[in-house]
């Protein structure tokens, strides 16, 4: 369990160091573009990560699923729970919903 926690922390720090930490008052779009667009594409069409835009599987998932994926990670995606505040996560989800 400690190894998993250590790996999680390392991946979170790596993700933050590659893209920087978003400003506390950053909009959902700004956070998405800074942390998510590299893998999910600026237009949410997908790439390394799955599409998140209209008609995507994630558009049909509940907010709780997105919240968990963003904070804890999913598959190859690192979690951003150590990088983003709860409010920032909610802004990202709101942005995704607006776009979907």
N, CA, C and O atoms as a GROMACS GRO file, in nm:
protein
  400
    1UNK      N    1   0.082  -0.119   0.000
    1UNK     CA    2   0.000   0.000   0.000
    1UNK      C    3   0.086   0.126   0.000
    1UNK      O    4   0.054   0.224  -0.067
    2UNK      N    5   0.197   0.122   0.075
    2UNK     CA    6   0.286   0.238   0.078
    2UNK      C    7   0.347   0.265  -0.059
    2UNK      O    8   0.364   0.380  -0.099
    3UNK      N    9   0.378   0.158  -0.129
    3UNK     CA   10   0.436   0.174  -0.262
    3UNK      C   11   0.336   0.242  -0.356
    3UNK      O   12   0.374   0.327  -0.436
    4UNK      N   13   0.209   0.205  -0.345
    4UNK     CA   14   0.106   0.267  -0.430
    4UNK      C   15   0.090   0.414  -0.396
    4UNK      O   16   0.077   0.498  -0.485
    5UNK      N   17   0.093   0.446  -0.266
    5UNK     CA   18   0.081   0.585  -0.224
    5UNK      C   19   0.201   0.665  -0.273
    5UNK      O   20   0.186   0.777  -0.322
    6UNK      N   21   0.320   0.608  -0.261
    6UNK     CA   22   0.440   0.676  -0.307
    6UNK      C   23   0.434   0.699  -0.458
    6UNK      O   24   0.470   0.807  -0.506
    7UNK      N   25   0.390   0.598  -0.532
    7UNK     CA   26   0.377   0.612  -0.676
    7UNK      C   27   0.276   0.721  -0.711
    7UNK      O   28   0.300   0.803  -0.800
    8UNK      N   29   0.164   0.722  -0.641
    8UNK     CA   30   0.062   0.825  -0.662
    8UNK      C   31   0.120   0.964  -0.639
    8UNK      O   32   0.098   1.054  -0.720
    9UNK      N   33   0.192   0.982  -0.530
    9UNK     CA   34   0.250   1.112  -0.500
    9UNK      C   35   0.353   1.152  -0.605
    9UNK      O   36   0.358   1.268  -0.646
   10UNK      N   37   0.434   1.059  -0.647
   10UNK     CA   38   0.536   1.088  -0.749
   10UNK      C   39   0.468   1.129  -0.880
   10UNK      O   40   0.507   1.228  -0.943
   11UNK      N   41   0.367   1.053  -0.922
   11UNK     CA   42   0.297   1.086  -1.046
   11UNK      C   43   0.226   1.220  -1.036
   11UNK      O   44   0.224   1.296  -1.133
   12UNK      N   45   0.167   1.251  -0.921
   12UNK     CA   46   0.100   1.379  -0.903
   12UNK      C   47   0.201   1.494  -0.911
   12UNK      O   48   0.175   1.595  -0.976
   13UNK      N   49   0.314   1.477  -0.844
   13UNK     CA   50   0.416   1.580  -0.849
   13UNK      C   51   0.474   1.595  -0.989
   13UNK      O   52   0.501   1.706  -1.035
   14UNK      N   53   0.492   1.481  -1.058
   14UNK     CA   54   0.542   1.485  -1.195
   14UNK      C   55   0.444   1.560  -1.285
   14UNK      O   56   0.485   1.645  -1.364
   15UNK      N   57   0.317   1.530  -1.272
   15UNK     CA   58   0.215   1.597  -1.353
   15UNK      C   59   0.215   1.746  -1.326
   15UNK      O   60   0.206   1.827  -1.418
   16UNK      N   61   0.226   1.783  -1.202
   16UNK     CA   62   0.228   1.924  -1.166
   16UNK      C   63   0.355   1.993  -1.216
   16UNK      O   64   0.350   2.107  -1.261
   17UNK      N   65   0.467   1.923  -1.210
   17UNK     CA   66   0.593   1.985  -1.252
   17UNK      C   67   0.600   2.002  -1.403
   17UNK      O   68   0.667   2.093  -1.452
   18UNK      N   69   0.532   1.916  -1.477
   18UNK     CA   70   0.534   1.926  -1.622
   18UNK      C   71   0.449   2.041  -1.673
   18UNK      O   72   0.479   2.101  -1.776
   19UNK      N   73   0.345   2.071  -1.602
   19UNK     CA   74   0.250   2.169  -1.652
   19UNK      C   75   0.233   2.287  -1.560
   19UNK      O   76   0.165   2.384  -1.596
   20UNK      N   77   0.290   2.283  -1.443
   20UNK     CA   78   0.271   2.388  -1.345
   20UNK      C   79   0.139   2.367  -1.272
   20UNK      O   80   0.054   2.291  -1.315
   21UNK      N   81   0.126   2.436  -1.162
   21UNK     CA   82   0.004   2.427  -1.083
   21UNK      C   83  -0.087   2.543  -1.124
   21UNK      O   84  -0.043   2.657  -1.127
   22UNK      N   85  -0.212   2.514  -1.156
   22UNK     CA   86  -0.303   2.622  -1.196
   22UNK      C   87  -0.324   2.721  -1.083
   22UNK      O   88  -0.317   2.685  -0.965
   23UNK      N   89  -0.349   2.844  -1.119
   23UNK     CA   90  -0.382   2.946  -1.019
   23UNK      C   91  -0.508   2.903  -0.945
   23UNK      O   92  -0.597   2.842  -1.004
   24UNK      N   93  -0.515   2.935  -0.818
   24UNK     CA   94  -0.631   2.896  -0.737
   24UNK      C   95  -0.762   2.944  -0.798
   24UNK      O   96  -0.864   2.876  -0.787
   25UNK      N   97  -0.760   3.061  -0.861
   25UNK     CA   98  -0.884   3.117  -0.917
   25UNK      C   99  -0.899   3.089  -1.067
   25UNK      O  100  -0.982   3.152  -1.134
   26UNK      N  101  -0.821   2.996  -1.120
   26UNK     CA  102  -0.829   2.963  -1.263
   26UNK      C  103  -0.967   2.908  -1.296
   26UNK      O  104  -1.030   2.839  -1.216
   27UNK      N  105  -1.014   2.939  -1.416
   27UNK     CA  106  -1.143   2.887  -1.461
   27UNK      C  107  -1.129   2.739  -1.496
   27UNK      O  108  -1.018   2.687  -1.509
   28UNK      N  109  -1.241   2.672  -1.510
   28UNK     CA  110  -1.238   2.532  -1.550
   28UNK      C  111  -1.170   2.514  -1.684
   28UNK      O  112  -1.095   2.418  -1.704
   29UNK      N  113  -1.195   2.606  -1.776
   29UNK     CA  114  -1.131   2.598  -1.907
   29UNK      C  115  -0.980   2.616  -1.896
   29UNK      O  116  -0.904   2.542  -1.959
   30UNK      N  117  -0.936   2.712  -1.816
   30UNK     CA  118  -0.793   2.734  -1.799
   30UNK      C  119  -0.725   2.612  -1.737
   30UNK      O  120  -0.616   2.573  -1.779
   31UNK      N  121  -0.789   2.552  -1.638
   31UNK     CA  122  -0.733   2.432  -1.575
   31UNK      C  123  -0.728   2.318  -1.677
   31UNK      O  124  -0.627   2.248  -1.687
   32UNK      N  125  -0.837   2.300  -1.752
   32UNK     CA  126  -0.841   2.194  -1.853
   32UNK      C  127  -0.727   2.213  -1.954
   32UNK      O  128  -0.654   2.119  -1.983
   33UNK      N  129  -0.713   2.334  -2.005
   33UNK     CA  130  -0.609   2.358  -2.105
   33UNK      C  131  -0.469   2.338  -2.049
   33UNK      O  132  -0.379   2.294  -2.121
   34UNK      N  133  -0.451   2.369  -1.922
   34UNK     CA  134  -0.319   2.355  -1.861
   34UNK      C  135  -0.286   2.210  -1.825
   34UNK      O  136  -0.173   2.166  -1.844
   35UNK      N  137  -0.383   2.136  -1.775
   35UNK     CA  138  -0.353   2.002  -1.724
   35UNK      C  139  -0.407   1.887  -1.809
   35UNK      O  140  -0.351   1.778  -1.805
   36UNK      N  141  -0.512   1.910  -1.884
   36UNK     CA  142  -0.582   1.799  -1.948
   36UNK      C  143  -0.567   1.794  -2.100
   36UNK      O  144  -0.566   1.686  -2.160
   37UNK      N  145  -0.557   1.911  -2.161
   37UNK     CA  146  -0.561   1.920  -2.308
   37UNK      C  147  -0.447   1.844  -2.375
   37UNK      O  148  -0.462   1.798  -2.488
   38UNK      N  149  -0.337   1.831  -2.308
   38UNK     CA  150  -0.222   1.761  -2.369
   38UNK      C  151  -0.258   1.618  -2.407
   38UNK      O  152  -0.212   1.568  -2.510
   39UNK      N  153  -0.339   1.553  -2.326
   39UNK     CA  154  -0.378   1.414  -2.355
   39UNK      C  155  -0.519   1.402  -2.413
   39UNK      O  156  -0.545   1.312  -2.493
   40UNK      N  157  -0.608   1.492  -2.374
   40UNK     CA  158  -0.748   1.483  -2.417
   40UNK      C  159  -0.781   1.580  -2.531
   40UNK      O  160  -0.895   1.584  -2.577
   41UNK      N  161  -0.683   1.658  -2.576
   41UNK     CA  162  -0.693   1.756  -2.686
   41UNK      C  163  -0.763   1.883  -2.641
   41UNK      O  164  -0.857   1.878  -2.562
   42UNK      N  165  -0.718   1.996  -2.692
   42UNK     CA  166  -0.779   2.124  -2.655
   42UNK      C  167  -0.930   2.130  -2.685
   42UNK      O  168  -1.005   2.198  -2.616
   43UNK      N  169  -0.972   2.058  -2.789
   43UNK     CA  170  -1.114   2.059  -2.825
   43UNK      C  171  -1.190   1.940  -2.767
   43UNK      O  172  -1.303   1.913  -2.808
   44UNK      N  173  -1.129   1.868  -2.671
   44UNK     CA  174  -1.188   1.753  -2.602
   44UNK      C  175  -1.212   1.634  -2.693
   44UNK      O  176  -1.288   1.544  -2.658
   45UNK      N  177  -1.146   1.630  -2.809
   45UNK     CA  178  -1.168   1.523  -2.907
   45UNK      C  179  -1.089   1.396  -2.876
   45UNK      O  180  -1.112   1.293  -2.939
   46UNK      N  181  -0.998   1.402  -2.780
   46UNK     CA  182  -0.920   1.285  -2.743
   46UNK      C  183  -0.787   1.278  -2.816
   46UNK      O  184  -0.761   1.355  -2.908
   47UNK      N  185  -0.707   1.186  -2.774
   47UNK     CA  186  -0.573   1.165  -2.830
   47UNK      C  187  -0.513   1.051  -2.752
   47UNK      O  188  -0.556   0.936  -2.765
   48UNK      N  189  -0.413   1.081  -2.670
   48UNK     CA  190  -0.358   0.981  -2.580
   48UNK      C  191  -0.466   0.937  -2.480
   48UNK      O  192  -0.478   0.819  -2.448
   49UNK      N  193  -0.542   1.033  -2.432
   49UNK     CA  194  -0.656   1.005  -2.344
   49UNK      C  195  -0.784   1.004  -2.425
   49UNK      O  196  -0.786   1.052  -2.539
   50UNK      N  197  -0.892   0.950  -2.369
   50UNK     CA  198  -1.018   0.942  -2.443
   50UNK      C  199  -1.082   1.079  -2.468
   50UNK      O  200  -1.051   1.176  -2.399
   51UNK      N  201  -1.170   1.083  -2.564
   51UNK     CA  202  -1.248   1.204  -2.591
   51UNK      C  203  -1.334   1.236  -2.470
   51UNK      O  204  -1.381   1.147  -2.400
   52UNK      N  205  -1.354   1.365  -2.446
   52UNK     CA  206  -1.436   1.410  -2.334
   52UNK      C  207  -1.551   1.499  -2.381
   52UNK      O  208  -1.632   1.544  -2.299
   53UNK      N  209  -1.559   1.525  -2.509
   53UNK     CA  210  -1.658   1.619  -2.563
   53UNK      C  211  -1.794   1.558  -2.588
   53UNK      O  212  -1.825   1.450  -2.538
   54UNK      N  213  -1.875   1.629  -2.665
   54UNK     CA  214  -2.010   1.584  -2.696
   54UNK      C  215  -2.009   1.444  -2.759
   54UNK      O  216  -1.926   1.414  -2.845
   55UNK      N  217  -2.102   1.360  -2.715
   55UNK     CA  218  -2.112   1.225  -2.769
   55UNK      C  219  -2.011   1.126  -2.715
   55UNK      O  220  -2.015   1.009  -2.751
   56UNK      N  221  -1.920   1.171  -2.629
   56UNK     CA  222  -1.820   1.080  -2.573
   56UNK      C  223  -1.881   0.997  -2.460
   56UNK      O  224  -1.988   1.030  -2.407
   57UNK      N  225  -1.812   0.890  -2.426
   57UNK     CA  226  -1.857   0.806  -2.316
   57UNK      C  227  -1.861   0.887  -2.186
   57UNK      O  228  -1.952   0.870  -2.105
   58UNK      N  229  -1.764   0.975  -2.167
   58UNK     CA  230  -1.759   1.052  -2.043
   58UNK      C  231  -1.878   1.148  -2.030
   58UNK      O  232  -1.917   1.185  -1.920
   59UNK      N  233  -1.936   1.187  -2.143
   59UNK     CA  234  -2.052   1.276  -2.139
   59UNK      C  235  -2.172   1.205  -2.075
   59UNK      O  236  -2.263   1.270  -2.024
   60UNK      N  237  -2.170   1.073  -2.079
   60UNK     CA  238  -2.280   0.996  -2.022
   60UNK      C  239  -2.252   0.954  -1.877
   60UNK      O  240  -2.341   0.903  -1.809
   61UNK      N  241  -2.131   0.976  -1.830
   61UNK     CA  242  -2.094   0.936  -1.694
   61UNK      C  243  -2.140   1.043  -1.595
   61UNK      O  244  -2.148   1.161  -1.629
   62UNK      N  245  -2.172   1.002  -1.471
   62UNK     CA  246  -2.212   1.100  -1.369
   62UNK      C  247  -2.092   1.185  -1.324
   62UNK      O  248  -1.977   1.146  -1.342
   63UNK      N  249  -2.122   1.299  -1.266
   63UNK     CA  250  -2.017   1.387  -1.216
   63UNK      C  251  -1.926   1.315  -1.116
   63UNK      O  252  -1.806   1.341  -1.113
   64UNK      N  253  -1.983   1.227  -1.036
   64UNK     CA  254  -1.903   1.154  -0.936
   64UNK      C  255  -1.792   1.072  -1.004
   64UNK      O  256  -1.682   1.061  -0.950
   65UNK      N  257  -1.821   1.016  -1.119
   65UNK     CA  258  -1.721   0.939  -1.193
   65UNK      C  259  -1.608   1.032  -1.238
   65UNK      O  260  -1.490   0.999  -1.222
   66UNK      N  261  -1.644   1.147  -1.295
   66UNK     CA  262  -1.541   1.242  -1.340
   66UNK      C  263  -1.458   1.292  -1.223
   66UNK      O  264  -1.336   1.303  -1.233
   67UNK      N  265  -1.525   1.322  -1.112
   67UNK     CA  266  -1.455   1.370  -0.992
   67UNK      C  267  -1.352   1.268  -0.946
   67UNK      O  268  -1.238   1.303  -0.915
   68UNK      N  269  -1.390   1.143  -0.942
   68UNK     CA  270  -1.299   1.036  -0.900
   68UNK      C  271  -1.184   1.019  -0.998
   68UNK      O  272  -1.069   1.003  -0.957
   69UNK      N  273  -1.214   1.023  -1.128
   69UNK     CA  274  -1.109   1.010  -1.229
   69UNK      C  275  -1.009   1.125  -1.220
   69UNK      O  276  -0.888   1.104  -1.232
   70UNK      N  277  -1.059   1.246  -1.200
   70UNK     CA  278  -0.970   1.362  -1.193
   70UNK      C  279  -0.884   1.357  -1.067
   70UNK      O  280  -0.764   1.383  -1.073
   71UNK      N  281  -0.943   1.324  -0.955
   71UNK     CA  282  -0.867   1.330  -0.830
   71UNK      C  283  -0.777   1.208  -0.809
   71UNK      O  284  -0.666   1.222  -0.759
   72UNK      N  285  -0.823   1.089  -0.848
   72UNK     CA  286  -0.745   0.968  -0.822
   72UNK      C  287  -0.674   0.912  -0.944
   72UNK      O  288  -0.583   0.830  -0.932
   73UNK      N  289  -0.715   0.957  -1.062
   73UNK     CA  290  -0.658   0.904  -1.184
   73UNK      C  291  -0.736   0.784  -1.232
   73UNK      O  292  -0.823   0.731  -1.162
   74UNK      N  293  -0.703   0.742  -1.353
   74UNK     CA  294  -0.772   0.627  -1.413
   74UNK      C  295  -0.683   0.572  -1.523
   74UNK      O  296  -0.642   0.647  -1.612
   75UNK      N  297  -0.652   0.444  -1.518
   75UNK     CA  298  -0.563   0.386  -1.618
   75UNK      C  299  -0.427   0.454  -1.614
   75UNK      O  300  -0.363   0.459  -1.510
   76UNK      N  301  -0.384   0.506  -1.729
   76UNK     CA  302  -0.254   0.576  -1.736
   76UNK      C  303  -0.260   0.718  -1.686
   76UNK      O  304  -0.157   0.782  -1.664
   77UNK      N  305  -0.381   0.769  -1.666
   77UNK     CA  306  -0.397   0.908  -1.623
   77UNK      C  307  -0.362   0.922  -1.476
   77UNK      O  308  -0.416   0.851  -1.391
   78UNK      N  309  -0.271   1.015  -1.444
   78UNK     CA  310  -0.240   1.038  -1.302
   78UNK      C  311  -0.355   1.112  -1.236
   78UNK      O  312  -0.433   1.181  -1.302
   79UNK      N  313  -0.365   1.098  -1.106
   79UNK     CA  314  -0.463   1.173  -1.029
   79UNK      C  315  -0.413   1.314  -1.002
   79UNK      O  316  -0.292   1.337  -0.988
   80UNK      N  317  -0.506   1.408  -0.996
   80UNK     CA  318  -0.470   1.546  -0.970
   80UNK      C  319  -0.524   1.595  -0.836
   80UNK      O  320  -0.532   1.715  -0.811
   81UNK      N  321  -0.560   1.499  -0.748
   81UNK     CA  322  -0.612   1.535  -0.616
   81UNK      C  323  -0.512   1.611  -0.531
   81UNK      O  324  -0.551   1.692  -0.447
   82UNK      N  325  -0.385   1.586  -0.552
   82UNK     CA  326  -0.282   1.658  -0.478
   82UNK      C  327  -0.243   1.789  -0.542
   82UNK      O  328  -0.164   1.865  -0.486
   83UNK      N  329  -0.299   1.817  -0.659
   83UNK     CA  330  -0.265   1.938  -0.734
   83UNK      C  331  -0.382   2.037  -0.733
   83UNK      O  332  -0.362   2.157  -0.722
   84UNK      N  333  -0.503   1.984  -0.746
   84UNK     CA  334  -0.622   2.069  -0.757
   84UNK      C  335  -0.702   2.068  -0.628
   84UNK      O  336  -0.713   1.966  -0.560
   85UNK      N  337  -0.759   2.182  -0.595
   85UNK     CA  338  -0.851   2.189  -0.482
   85UNK      C  339  -0.985   2.130  -0.525
   85UNK      O  340  -1.010   2.111  -0.645
   86UNK      N  341  -1.071   2.102  -0.430
   86UNK     CA  342  -1.204   2.051  -0.463
   86UNK      C  343  -1.279   2.149  -0.553
   86UNK      O  344  -1.349   2.108  -0.645
   87UNK      N  345  -1.264   2.277  -0.526
   87UNK     CA  346  -1.332   2.379  -0.607
   87UNK      C  347  -1.280   2.380  -0.750
   87UNK      O  348  -1.358   2.398  -0.844
   88UNK      N  349  -1.151   2.362  -0.768
   88UNK     CA  350  -1.094   2.357  -0.902
   88UNK      C  351  -1.144   2.235  -0.978
   88UNK      O  352  -1.173   2.244  -1.097
   89UNK      N  353  -1.154   2.122  -0.911
   89UNK     CA  354  -1.207   2.001  -0.974
   89UNK      C  355  -1.349   2.026  -1.020
   89UNK      O  356  -1.387   1.988  -1.131
   90UNK      N  357  -1.428   2.090  -0.936
   90UNK     CA  358  -1.568   2.119  -0.972
   90UNK      C  359  -1.575   2.213  -1.093
   90UNK      O  360  -1.664   2.200  -1.177
   91UNK      N  361  -1.482   2.308  -1.101
   91UNK     CA  362  -1.480   2.399  -1.217
   91UNK      C  363  -1.445   2.325  -1.345
   91UNK      O  364  -1.501   2.355  -1.451
   92UNK      N  365  -1.354   2.228  -1.337
   92UNK     CA  366  -1.320   2.148  -1.455
   92UNK      C  367  -1.442   2.067  -1.499
   92UNK      O  368  -1.474   2.060  -1.618
   93UNK      N  369  -1.510   2.006  -1.404
   93UNK     CA  370  -1.630   1.928  -1.437
   93UNK      C  371  -1.735   2.017  -1.499
   93UNK      O  372  -1.798   1.979  -1.598
   94UNK      N  373  -1.756   2.135  -1.443
   94UNK     CA  374  -1.855   2.229  -1.499
   94UNK      C  375  -1.817   2.267  -1.642
   94UNK      O  376  -1.904   2.276  -1.729
   95UNK      N  377  -1.688   2.290  -1.666
   95UNK     CA  378  -1.642   2.322  -1.801
   95UNK      C  379  -1.670   2.206  -1.897
   95UNK      O  380  -1.720   2.228  -2.007
   96UNK      N  381  -1.638   2.085  -1.854
   96UNK     CA  382  -1.664   1.968  -1.939
   96UNK      C  383  -1.814   1.959  -1.971
   96UNK      O  384  -1.851   1.934  -2.085
   97UNK      N  385  -1.898   1.979  -1.872
   97UNK     CA  386  -2.042   1.970  -1.893
   97UNK      C  387  -2.092   2.079  -1.990
   97UNK      O  388  -2.180   2.054  -2.073
   98UNK      N  389  -2.036   2.198  -1.977
   98UNK     CA  390  -2.074   2.307  -2.070
   98UNK      C  391  -2.040   2.268  -2.214
   98UNK      O  392  -2.117   2.295  -2.307
   99UNK      N  393  -1.924   2.206  -2.232
   99UNK     CA  394  -1.879   2.169  -2.365
   99UNK      C  395  -1.954   2.048  -2.421
   99UNK      O  396  -1.971   2.034  -2.542
  100UNK      N  397  -1.998   1.961  -2.332
  100UNK     CA  398  -2.066   1.841  -2.374
  100UNK      C  399  -2.209   1.872  -2.413
  100UNK      O  400  -2.283   1.782  -2.452
   0.00000   0.00000   0.00000
